[in-house]
Amino acid sequence: MLSDRIQPERLAGYFKTLCEIDSPGLLEKPVAEYLQCFFSKFPGIVVEVDDSALRTGANTGNLIVTIPGRDEGATGLFFNCHMDVIPPCIGVQVDYTDGVFRSKGDTVLGGDDKAGIAILMELTHLLFEGQTPLPLVQFIFTVGEEIGLLGAEHLDRELIQVGYGYALDSTGIDNGIIGAPAAVYVDAVITGRAAHAGLNPEDGVSAIVLCGEITSQLPLGRVDSETTANIGLVEGGAATNIIPETVRVRGEIRSHCSRKLAQTIEVFRRTFEDLSAKYGGRAEVDFPPQYPAMLVDESAPVVQRLKRSAGALGRSIDLIVAGGGSDANIFNFKGLPTVILGTGMTDVHSNNENIALSDIVRTAEMVATLVTC
Ligand SMILES: [Zn+2]
């Protein structure tokens, strides 16, 4: 089996190198160049950078790597990872102790999503080392995932020659995420009436007080079994002696059910508008789409292949519906069925982020087996 030839030390080396290359959202070029250099050493591999930078504002496009197959009849597949890392992510120094990678503590590690990228680098060696018949394999390395799935949204779909694939971008191990919610942003401006706080407070309507009234009435947290909502940012006011005229409130609503998403949006809209009016102010609220929901059918070839792969390795695989949004939401929406695989990364989006080499290797075994089964 391909997976028998994985070299953990080589994989660990790629992972550490990747983590220590700075790549905040929209500034992924150093990682893209490192990968272009790596893949261009293998004969026959085609490395393309799409034109998405024109629309994302990143300093590179998405990187699409195509590894030609050696078996015309085999069904091709893609793997996807994002190249950007959530802040704080500048000057990452990797510590490897007792089989676990961590940052030195003042940044994230960046295993989200560089564990996946390192696995695909190792996979590339495996594909070239033997004579196993192989399908066409593509890697899609995106930009700006953490700041709004920007690379996936603006991906040049024409460059993708295969019908489905797997995103290596989740916590846990031996799992496949087949469902994830849709999300919208909440963006509201509450307007009251400014007045001097000491001279004529009777003439003022405080937008901050309105904001308190409104947010205390909104359905927040886990709204129902399929829906969550959050207000995450409040900005407003001008000075300590001025009754505040405007407050901007931003948040999000997610739901696995489009009907419940629409219902929750309507409750938010009415709460903002009605309560503002009741207290003598007004509110304008928008719900810009963030990403669409995804739900891959368990009978779909992308899920069946994952089950075969797990079976070949003698493992069971957990198929789960999760609460996050990722590039896979966009790919599924664009007609590229995508299942998200856990890589073993832990405490992601925090400076405690860590990942065990044994879990990276375990994921690499699944990825290598997916190619051939
Ligand atoms: Zn991620």
Boltz pocket constraint, residues with backbone or C-beta under 6 A from the ligand:
constraints:
  - pocket:
      binder: B
      contacts: [[A, 82], [A, 112], [A, 113], [A, 145], [A, 169], [A, 170]]
      max_distance: 6.0
